[in-house]
Amino acid sequence: MECDVCGSHNVLQRTIEQRLVEECQLCGHLQGDDDAVRAIEELQDGRERGFDDTVIPLVHALESTEVFRVVRASPAPGARRESPQVLFRLDKGETAYLEHLMRAIEFSNRTTKRRWIVELSLQHELLYVLKPRFMKPPTEVTPTEIEQACADLPRLARSLRRDLGRGL
Ligand SMILES: [Zn+2]
């Protein structure tokens, strides 16, 4: 095995984040299965940005368009009792992407346990909030309902990654 970046032959197979990849012992470059490398790099990038593991795939699914930029997400790392939500901005004023996103979410809603919606929120800037809809005040949302919403996250991320990846 040879490192694709630095050419070193000191490359070992390693299991990182439960995925088998090749790691260069000289420069740290990861290679091997592209999906595995991408998943590991996304996890590491997401953690550096302060996101919990459970929302990181959804963050990257949204950002795969290069139009949406996630600025905050719940739950906070380790705080699994918070209802999940992702706040993002529309980076390039391409509102056509919002329609694209809403169609992708509608499609995903056929299989998720909770119904996911996007709200507008005016903070220092206009942000969009992707969240599950609970027909009650936040204080009355039960732990079971939050668990259901959290369980939707991987499915929602996969669905958005696929549908947004198709472009407009
Ligand atoms: Zn290397």
Residues whose N, C-alpha, C, O or C-beta is under 5 A from the ligand:
A	BS01	ZN	C3 V5 C6 G7 S8 C24 L26 C27 G28 H29
